[in-house]
Structure formats: C-alpha cells, structure tokens
Amino acid sequence: MIGEDEEKIGGPKPAVGDDLAKLSVRELEERIIAFREEIGRLEAAVVARNSVKSAADSFFKL
C-alpha cells in the first residue's frame, strides 16, 4: 500500500492544500524546505525538456 511505503521512507509527503493548523513551526519549516527542493527539481526538468525540444527543433530545421 502507498501509505505503508510512505511511512518506511519517512512519513507521508507534504501536499499542496494539506491542513496546516495542527503542524508545529518546525514541521512547517520542513515542508517549506521540501517544497523548495521540489520546485528546484521541477525547474531542472523544465530546463532539460526545453533543451531537448530546442535540439530537436534545430535538427529538423536542417
């Protein structure tokens, strides 16, 4: 099950829209760090895909 796998890895992953009312300041800060890391990963994926697209566009313009 997904829930069991998440617990083995370190608990459930933070998700956009989660209820934040019961989280401590430390937990909120940890989520901020996790989301910043995820944003960096997403930005890197965009750059990589744009590079592939640019290379393909250049190749097919020949």
PDB file with SEQRES, HELIX, SHEET and CRYST1 records, atoms N, CA, C and O in Angstrom:
SEQRES   1 A   62  MET ILE GLY GLU ASP GLU GLU LYS ILE GLY GLY PRO LYS          
SEQRES   2 A   62  PRO ALA VAL GLY ASP ASP LEU ALA LYS LEU SER VAL ARG          
SEQRES   3 A   62  GLU LEU GLU GLU ARG ILE ILE ALA PHE ARG GLU GLU ILE          
SEQRES   4 A   62  GLY ARG LEU GLU ALA ALA VAL VAL ALA ARG ASN SER VAL          
SEQRES   5 A   62  LYS SER ALA ALA ASP SER PHE PHE LYS LEU                      
HELIX    1 AA1 ILE A    2  ILE A    9  1                                   8    
HELIX    2 AA2 VAL A   25  LYS A   61  1                                  37    
CRYST1    1.000    1.000    1.000  90.00  90.00  90.00 P 1           1          
ATOM      1  N   MET A   1       0.831  -1.189   0.000  1.00  0.00           N  
ATOM      2  CA  MET A   1       0.000   0.000   0.000  1.00  0.00           C  
ATOM      3  C   MET A   1       0.875   1.252   0.000  1.00  0.00           C  
ATOM      4  O   MET A   1       1.999   1.233   0.501  1.00  0.00           O  
ATOM      5  N   ILE A   2       0.364   2.314  -0.552  1.00  0.00           N  
ATOM      6  CA  ILE A   2       1.122   3.555  -0.631  1.00  0.00           C  
ATOM      7  C   ILE A   2       1.415   4.108   0.751  1.00  0.00           C  
ATOM      8  O   ILE A   2       2.536   4.552   1.000  1.00  0.00           O  
ATOM      9  N   GLY A   3       0.462   4.095   1.647  1.00  0.00           N  
ATOM     10  CA  GLY A   3       0.661   4.620   2.991  1.00  0.00           C  
ATOM     11  C   GLY A   3       1.802   3.944   3.721  1.00  0.00           C  
ATOM     12  O   GLY A   3       2.591   4.604   4.397  1.00  0.00           O  
ATOM     13  N   GLU A   4       1.893   2.630   3.589  1.00  0.00           N  
ATOM     14  CA  GLU A   4       2.963   1.877   4.252  1.00  0.00           C  
ATOM     15  C   GLU A   4       4.322   2.248   3.664  1.00  0.00           C  
ATOM     16  O   GLU A   4       5.294   2.392   4.406  1.00  0.00           O  
ATOM     17  N   ASP A   5       4.405   2.405   2.350  1.00  0.00           N  
ATOM     18  CA  ASP A   5       5.660   2.786   1.706  1.00  0.00           C  
ATOM     19  C   ASP A   5       6.105   4.165   2.168  1.00  0.00           C  
ATOM     20  O   ASP A   5       7.290   4.386   2.417  1.00  0.00           O  
ATOM     21  N   GLU A   6       5.154   5.098   2.284  1.00  0.00           N  
ATOM     22  CA  GLU A   6       5.495   6.440   2.731  1.00  0.00           C  
ATOM     23  C   GLU A   6       6.054   6.427   4.147  1.00  0.00           C  
ATOM     24  O   GLU A   6       6.993   7.162   4.452  1.00  0.00           O  
ATOM     25  N   GLU A   7       5.481   5.595   5.013  1.00  0.00           N  
ATOM     26  CA  GLU A   7       5.954   5.512   6.392  1.00  0.00           C  
ATOM     27  C   GLU A   7       7.382   4.987   6.438  1.00  0.00           C  
ATOM     28  O   GLU A   7       8.177   5.450   7.257  1.00  0.00           O  
ATOM     29  N   LYS A   8       7.728   4.031   5.580  1.00  0.00           N  
ATOM     30  CA  LYS A   8       9.076   3.482   5.543  1.00  0.00           C  
ATOM     31  C   LYS A   8      10.086   4.533   5.092  1.00  0.00           C  
ATOM     32  O   LYS A   8      11.233   4.531   5.540  1.00  0.00           O  
ATOM     33  N   ILE A   9       9.662   5.424   4.209  1.00  0.00           N  
ATOM     34  CA  ILE A   9      10.561   6.428   3.645  1.00  0.00           C  
ATOM     35  C   ILE A   9      10.669   7.644   4.557  1.00  0.00           C  
ATOM     36  O   ILE A   9      11.597   8.436   4.392  1.00  0.00           O  
ATOM     37  N   GLY A  10       9.792   7.820   5.479  1.00  0.00           N  
ATOM     38  CA  GLY A  10       9.868   8.972   6.368  1.00  0.00           C  
ATOM     39  C   GLY A  10       8.541   9.662   6.579  1.00  0.00           C  
ATOM     40  O   GLY A  10       8.501  10.849   6.902  1.00  0.00           O  
ATOM     41  N   GLY A  11       7.478   8.950   6.405  1.00  0.00           N  
ATOM     42  CA  GLY A  11       6.164   9.540   6.614  1.00  0.00           C  
ATOM     43  C   GLY A  11       5.563  10.049   5.327  1.00  0.00           C  
ATOM     44  O   GLY A  11       6.207  10.038   4.278  1.00  0.00           O  
ATOM     45  N   PRO A  12       4.324  10.496   5.412  1.00  0.00           N  
ATOM     46  CA  PRO A  12       3.648  10.981   4.210  1.00  0.00           C  
ATOM     47  C   PRO A  12       4.295  12.255   3.689  1.00  0.00           C  
ATOM     48  O   PRO A  12       4.768  13.088   4.462  1.00  0.00           O  
ATOM     49  N   LYS A  13       4.308  12.394   2.397  1.00  0.00           N  
ATOM     50  CA  LYS A  13       4.893  13.571   1.759  1.00  0.00           C  
ATOM     51  C   LYS A  13       3.926  14.743   1.901  1.00  0.00           C  
ATOM     52  O   LYS A  13       2.712  14.551   1.836  1.00  0.00           O  
ATOM     53  N   PRO A  14       4.451  15.959   2.095  1.00  0.00           N  
ATOM     54  CA  PRO A  14       3.573  17.120   2.141  1.00  0.00           C  
ATOM     55  C   PRO A  14       2.933  17.335   0.774  1.00  0.00           C  
ATOM     56  O   PRO A  14       3.554  17.099  -0.262  1.00  0.00           O  
ATOM     57  N   ALA A  15       1.698  17.780   0.791  1.00  0.00           N  
ATOM     58  CA  ALA A  15       0.984  18.025  -0.457  1.00  0.00           C  
ATOM     59  C   ALA A  15       0.364  19.409  -0.428  1.00  0.00           C  
ATOM     60  O   ALA A  15       0.009  19.923   0.633  1.00  0.00           O  
ATOM     61  N   VAL A  16       0.240  19.993  -1.583  1.00  0.00           N  
ATOM     62  CA  VAL A  16      -0.408  21.291  -1.698  1.00  0.00           C  
ATOM     63  C   VAL A  16      -1.840  21.146  -1.183  1.00  0.00           C  
ATOM     64  O   VAL A  16      -2.552  20.217  -1.562  1.00  0.00           O  
ATOM     65  N   GLY A  17      -2.247  22.054  -0.333  1.00  0.00           N  
ATOM     66  CA  GLY A  17      -3.605  22.045   0.192  1.00  0.00           C  
ATOM     67  C   GLY A  17      -3.786  21.287   1.499  1.00  0.00           C  
ATOM     68  O   GLY A  17      -4.893  21.245   2.036  1.00  0.00           O  
ATOM     69  N   ASP A  18      -2.715  20.685   2.024  1.00  0.00           N  
ATOM     70  CA  ASP A  18      -2.816  19.992   3.317  1.00  0.00           C  
ATOM     71  C   ASP A  18      -3.261  20.969   4.405  1.00  0.00           C  
ATOM     72  O   ASP A  18      -2.965  22.162   4.343  1.00  0.00           O  
ATOM     73  N   ASP A  19      -3.977  20.444   5.403  1.00  0.00           N  
ATOM     74  CA  ASP A  19      -4.370  21.251   6.560  1.00  0.00           C  
ATOM     75  C   ASP A  19      -3.116  21.532   7.387  1.00  0.00           C  
ATOM     76  O   ASP A  19      -2.437  20.604   7.827  1.00  0.00           O  
ATOM     77  N   LEU A  20      -2.817  22.795   7.593  1.00  0.00           N  
ATOM     78  CA  LEU A  20      -1.602  23.190   8.302  1.00  0.00           C  
ATOM     79  C   LEU A  20      -1.845  23.539   9.762  1.00  0.00           C  
ATOM     80  O   LEU A  20      -0.897  23.814  10.498  1.00  0.00           O  
ATOM     81  N   ALA A  21      -3.091  23.533  10.185  1.00  0.00           N  
ATOM     82  CA  ALA A  21      -3.462  24.008  11.519  1.00  0.00           C  
ATOM     83  C   ALA A  21      -2.777  23.242  12.643  1.00  0.00           C  
ATOM     84  O   ALA A  21      -2.446  23.835  13.670  1.00  0.00           O  
ATOM     85  N   LYS A  22      -2.560  21.962  12.481  1.00  0.00           N  
ATOM     86  CA  LYS A  22      -2.016  21.155  13.572  1.00  0.00           C  
ATOM     87  C   LYS A  22      -0.504  20.962  13.493  1.00  0.00           C  
ATOM     88  O   LYS A  22       0.074  20.241  14.306  1.00  0.00           O  
ATOM     89  N   LEU A  23       0.133  21.597  12.525  1.00  0.00           N  
ATOM     90  CA  LEU A  23       1.573  21.426  12.365  1.00  0.00           C  
ATOM     91  C   LEU A  23       2.336  22.428  13.223  1.00  0.00           C  
ATOM     92  O   LEU A  23       1.903  23.564  13.414  1.00  0.00           O  
ATOM     93  N   SER A  24       3.477  21.982  13.735  1.00  0.00           N  
ATOM     94  CA  SER A  24       4.345  22.863  14.513  1.00  0.00           C  
ATOM     95  C   SER A  24       5.137  23.760  13.565  1.00  0.00           C  
ATOM     96  O   SER A  24       5.149  23.539  12.354  1.00  0.00           O  
ATOM     97  N   VAL A  25       5.790  24.762  14.120  1.00  0.00           N  
ATOM     98  CA  VAL A  25       6.639  25.640  13.314  1.00  0.00           C  
ATOM     99  C   VAL A  25       7.724  24.814  12.638  1.00  0.00           C  
ATOM    100  O   VAL A  25       8.027  25.029  11.464  1.00  0.00           O  
ATOM    101  N   ARG A  26       8.303  23.885  13.359  1.00  0.00           N  
ATOM    102  CA  ARG A  26       9.360  23.032  12.785  1.00  0.00           C  
ATOM    103  C   ARG A  26       8.831  22.231  11.606  1.00  0.00           C  
ATOM    104  O   ARG A  26       9.489  22.137  10.570  1.00  0.00           O  
ATOM    105  N   GLU A  27       7.643  21.654  11.760  1.00  0.00           N  
ATOM    106  CA  GLU A  27       7.052  20.888  10.668  1.00  0.00           C  
ATOM    107  C   GLU A  27       6.753  21.780   9.463  1.00  0.00           C  
ATOM    108  O   GLU A  27       6.950  21.367   8.320  1.00  0.00           O  
ATOM    109  N   LEU A  28       6.286  22.988   9.713  1.00  0.00           N  
ATOM    110  CA  LEU A  28       6.034  23.930   8.624  1.00  0.00           C  
ATOM    111  C   LEU A  28       7.330  24.286   7.899  1.00  0.00           C  
ATOM    112  O   LEU A  28       7.364  24.342   6.669  1.00  0.00           O  
ATOM    113  N   GLU A  29       8.395  24.524   8.664  1.00  0.00           N  
ATOM    114  CA  GLU A  29       9.690  24.847   8.057  1.00  0.00           C  
ATOM    115  C   GLU A  29      10.221  23.678   7.237  1.00  0.00           C  
ATOM    116  O   GLU A  29      10.804  23.880   6.172  1.00  0.00           O  
ATOM    117  N   GLU A  30      10.022  22.451   7.731  1.00  0.00           N  
ATOM    118  CA  GLU A  30      10.451  21.267   6.993  1.00  0.00           C  
ATOM    119  C   GLU A  30       9.691  21.144   5.680  1.00  0.00           C  
ATOM    120  O   GLU A  30      10.259  20.757   4.658  1.00  0.00           O  
ATOM    121  N   ARG A  31       8.408  21.475   5.712  1.00  0.00           N  
ATOM    122  CA  ARG A  31       7.606  21.434   4.487  1.00  0.00           C  
ATOM    123  C   ARG A  31       8.071  22.493   3.502  1.00  0.00           C  
ATOM    124  O   ARG A  31       8.113  22.242   2.297  1.00  0.00           O  
ATOM    125  N   ILE A  32       8.420  23.667   3.996  1.00  0.00           N  
ATOM    126  CA  ILE A  32       8.930  24.728   3.123  1.00  0.00           C  
ATOM    127  C   ILE A  32      10.186  24.240   2.416  1.00  0.00           C  
ATOM    128  O   ILE A  32      10.334  24.423   1.208  1.00  0.00           O  
ATOM    129  N   ILE A  33      11.089  23.620   3.168  1.00  0.00           N  
ATOM    130  CA  ILE A  33      12.326  23.087   2.585  1.00  0.00           C  
ATOM    131  C   ILE A  33      11.993  22.035   1.533  1.00  0.00           C  
ATOM    132  O   ILE A  33      12.560  22.047   0.441  1.00  0.00           O  
ATOM    133  N   ALA A  34      11.081  21.130   1.854  1.00  0.00           N  
ATOM    134  CA  ALA A  34      10.709  20.067   0.917  1.00  0.00           C  
ATOM    135  C   ALA A  34      10.107  20.651  -0.359  1.00  0.00           C  
ATOM    136  O   ALA A  34      10.425  20.198  -1.459  1.00  0.00           O  
ATOM    137  N   PHE A  35       9.245  21.648  -0.218  1.00  0.00           N  
ATOM    138  CA  PHE A  35       8.643  22.257  -1.400  1.00  0.00           C  
ATOM    139  C   PHE A  35       9.678  23.023  -2.222  1.00  0.00           C  
ATOM    140  O   PHE A  35       9.619  22.994  -3.451  1.00  0.00           O  
ATOM    141  N   ARG A  36      10.607  23.696  -1.586  1.00  0.00           N  
ATOM    142  CA  ARG A  36      11.669  24.398  -2.330  1.00  0.00           C  
ATOM    143  C   ARG A  36      12.523  23.410  -3.115  1.00  0.00           C  
ATOM    144  O   ARG A  36      12.885  23.669  -4.262  1.00  0.00           O  
ATOM    145  N   GLU A  37      12.843  22.276  -2.491  1.00  0.00           N  
ATOM    146  CA  GLU A  37      13.610  21.242  -3.189  1.00  0.00           C  
ATOM    147  C   GLU A  37      12.827  20.710  -4.382  1.00  0.00           C  
ATOM    148  O   GLU A  37      13.394  20.479  -5.450  1.00  0.00           O  
ATOM    149  N   GLU A  38      11.536  20.517  -4.200  1.00  0.00           N  
ATOM    150  CA  GLU A  38      10.695  20.016  -5.288  1.00  0.00           C  
ATOM    151  C   GLU A  38      10.603  21.051  -6.413  1.00  0.00           C  
ATOM    152  O   GLU A  38      10.621  20.685  -7.588  1.00  0.00           O  
ATOM    153  N   ILE A  39      10.505  22.319  -6.071  1.00  0.00           N  
ATOM    154  CA  ILE A  39      10.483  23.374  -7.083  1.00  0.00           C  
ATOM    155  C   ILE A  39      11.773  23.344  -7.894  1.00  0.00           C  
ATOM    156  O   ILE A  39      11.737  23.464  -9.118  1.00  0.00           O  
ATOM    157  N   GLY A  40      12.907  23.186  -7.226  1.00  0.00           N  
ATOM    158  CA  GLY A  40      14.185  23.088  -7.925  1.00  0.00           C  
ATOM    159  C   GLY A  40      14.214  21.907  -8.872  1.00  0.00           C  
ATOM    160  O   GLY A  40      14.715  22.014  -9.991  1.00  0.00           O  
ATOM    161  N   ARG A  41      13.684  20.790  -8.433  1.00  0.00           N  
ATOM    162  CA  ARG A  41      13.635  19.584  -9.268  1.00  0.00           C  
ATOM    163  C   ARG A  41      12.743  19.815 -10.485  1.00  0.00           C  
ATOM    164  O   ARG A  41      13.077  19.404 -11.597  1.00  0.00           O  
ATOM    165  N   LEU A  42      11.612  20.472 -10.265  1.00  0.00           N  
ATOM    166  CA  LEU A  42      10.698  20.762 -11.367  1.00  0.00           C  
ATOM    167  C   LEU A  42      11.320  21.734 -12.368  1.00  0.00           C  
ATOM    168  O   LEU A  42      11.193  21.556 -13.579  1.00  0.00           O  
ATOM    169  N   GLU A  43      11.992  22.759 -11.851  1.00  0.00           N  
ATOM    170  CA  GLU A  43      12.650  23.727 -12.735  1.00  0.00           C  
ATOM    171  C   GLU A  43      13.738  23.058 -13.576  1.00  0.00           C  
ATOM    172  O   GLU A  43      13.888  23.363 -14.759  1.00  0.00           O  
ATOM    173  N   ALA A  44      14.493  22.151 -12.967  1.00  0.00           N  
ATOM    174  CA  ALA A  44      15.532  21.421 -13.697  1.00  0.00           C  
ATOM    175  C   ALA A  44      14.913  20.560 -14.795  1.00  0.00           C  
ATOM    176  O   ALA A  44      15.478  20.447 -15.884  1.00  0.00           O  
ATOM    177  N   ALA A  45      13.774  19.962 -14.523  1.00  0.00           N  
ATOM    178  CA  ALA A  45      13.090  19.151 -15.531  1.00  0.00           C  
ATOM    179  C   ALA A  45      12.618  20.012 -16.690  1.00  0.00           C  
ATOM    180  O   ALA A  45      12.698  19.590 -17.844  1.00  0.00           O  
ATOM    181  N   VAL A  46      12.131  21.206 -16.403  1.00  0.00           N  
ATOM    182  CA  VAL A  46      11.698  22.124 -17.459  1.00  0.00           C  
ATOM    183  C   VAL A  46      12.887  22.509 -18.338  1.00  0.00           C  
ATOM    184  O   VAL A  46      12.784  22.499 -19.564  1.00  0.00           O  
ATOM    185  N   VAL A  47      14.009  22.846 -17.714  1.00  0.00           N  
ATOM    186  CA  VAL A  47      15.210  23.215 -18.468  1.00  0.00           C  
ATOM    187  C   VAL A  47      15.650  22.054 -19.354  1.00  0.00           C  
ATOM    188  O   VAL A  47      15.977  22.254 -20.524  1.00  0.00           O  
ATOM    189  N   ALA A  48      15.660  20.853 -18.806  1.00  0.00           N  
ATOM    190  CA  ALA A  48      16.079  19.681 -19.571  1.00  0.00           C  
ATOM    191  C   ALA A  48      15.148  19.444 -20.755  1.00  0.00           C  
ATOM    192  O   ALA A  48      15.610  19.152 -21.858  1.00  0.00           O  
ATOM    193  N   ARG A  49      13.870  19.564 -20.539  1.00  0.00           N  
ATOM    194  CA  ARG A  49      12.915  19.337 -21.632  1.00  0.00           C  
ATOM    195  C   ARG A  49      13.023  20.420 -22.695  1.00  0.00           C  
ATOM    196  O   ARG A  49      12.907  20.141 -23.888  1.00  0.00           O  
ATOM    197  N   ASN A  50      13.244  21.655 -22.259  1.00  0.00           N  
ATOM    198  CA  ASN A  50      13.420  22.731 -23.233  1.00  0.00           C  
ATOM    199  C   ASN A  50      14.676  22.516 -24.065  1.00  0.00           C  
ATOM    200  O   ASN A  50      14.687  22.827 -25.256  1.00  0.00           O  
ATOM    201  N   SER A  51      15.731  21.990 -23.459  1.00  0.00           N  
ATOM    202  CA  SER A  51      16.964  21.689 -24.194  1.00  0.00           C  
ATOM    203  C   SER A  51      16.718  20.624 -25.251  1.00  0.00           C  
ATOM    204  O   SER A  51      17.188  20.747 -26.382  1.00  0.00           O  
ATOM    205  N   VAL A  52      15.989  19.589 -24.890  1.00  0.00           N  
ATOM    206  CA  VAL A  52      15.675  18.514 -25.835  1.00  0.00           C  
ATOM    207  C   VAL A  52      14.820  19.062 -26.969  1.00  0.00           C  
ATOM    208  O   VAL A  52      15.051  18.748 -28.137  1.00  0.00           O  
ATOM    209  N   LYS A  53      13.841  19.873 -26.626  1.00  0.00           N  
ATOM    210  CA  LYS A  53      12.968  20.447 -27.650  1.00  0.00           C  
ATOM    211  C   LYS A  53      13.765  21.351 -28.578  1.00  0.00           C  
ATOM    212  O   LYS A  53      13.585  21.302 -29.795  1.00  0.00           O  
ATOM    213  N   SER A  54      14.629  22.162 -28.024  1.00  0.00           N  
ATOM    214  CA  SER A  54      15.455  23.063 -28.829  1.00  0.00           C  
ATOM    215  C   SER A  54      16.362  22.279 -29.773  1.00  0.00           C  
ATOM    216  O   SER A  54      16.512  22.641 -30.941  1.00  0.00           O  
ATOM    217  N   ALA A  55      16.960  21.216 -29.271  1.00  0.00           N  
ATOM    218  CA  ALA A  55      17.828  20.382 -30.098  1.00  0.00           C  
ATOM    219  C   ALA A  55      17.029  19.722 -31.218  1.00  0.00           C  
ATOM    220  O   ALA A  55      17.491  19.654 -32.357  1.00  0.00           O  
ATOM    221  N   ALA A  56      15.850  19.244 -30.901  1.00  0.00           N  
ATOM    222  CA  ALA A  56      15.004  18.609 -31.911  1.00  0.00           C  
ATOM    223  C   ALA A  56      14.574  19.627 -32.961  1.00  0.00           C  
ATOM    224  O   ALA A  56      14.589  19.336 -34.157  1.00  0.00           O  
ATOM    225  N   ASP A  57      14.192  20.821 -32.514  1.00  0.00           N  
ATOM    226  CA  ASP A  57      13.804  21.880 -33.446  1.00  0.00           C  
ATOM    227  C   ASP A  57      14.952  22.218 -34.390  1.00  0.00           C  
ATOM    228  O   ASP A  57      14.742  22.384 -35.591  1.00  0.00           O  
ATOM    229  N   SER A  58      16.160  22.321 -33.852  1.00  0.00           N  
ATOM    230  CA  SER A  58      17.335  22.630 -34.677  1.00  0.00           C  
ATOM    231  C   SER A  58      17.615  21.512 -35.676  1.00  0.00           C  
ATOM    232  O   SER A  58      17.947  21.775 -36.831  1.00  0.00           O  
ATOM    233  N   PHE A  59      17.483  20.292 -35.239  1.00  0.00           N  
ATOM    234  CA  PHE A  59      17.753  19.136 -36.103  1.00  0.00           C  
ATOM    235  C   PHE A  59      16.781  19.105 -37.274  1.00  0.00           C  
ATOM    236  O   PHE A  59      17.194  18.868 -38.409  1.00  0.00           O  
ATOM    237  N   PHE A  60      15.511  19.337 -37.020  1.00  0.00           N  
ATOM    238  CA  PHE A  60      14.510  19.221 -38.070  1.00  0.00           C  
ATOM    239  C   PHE A  60      14.429  20.460 -38.966  1.00  0.00           C  
ATOM    240  O   PHE A  60      13.725  20.431 -39.976  1.00  0.00           O  
ATOM    241  N   LYS A  61      15.126  21.539 -38.628  1.00  0.00           N  
ATOM    242  CA  LYS A  61      15.170  22.721 -39.490  1.00  0.00           C  
ATOM    243  C   LYS A  61      16.218  22.561 -40.583  1.00  0.00           C  
ATOM    244  O   LYS A  61      16.246  23.328 -41.545  1.00  0.00           O  
ATOM    245  N   LEU A  62      17.083  21.555 -40.430  1.00  0.00           N  
ATOM    246  CA  LEU A  62      18.137  21.325 -41.427  1.00  0.00           C  
ATOM    247  C   LEU A  62      17.507  21.019 -42.715  1.00  0.00           C  
ATOM    248  O   LEU A  62      18.202  20.790 -43.704  1.00  0.00           O  
TER     249      LEU A  62                                                      
END                                                                             
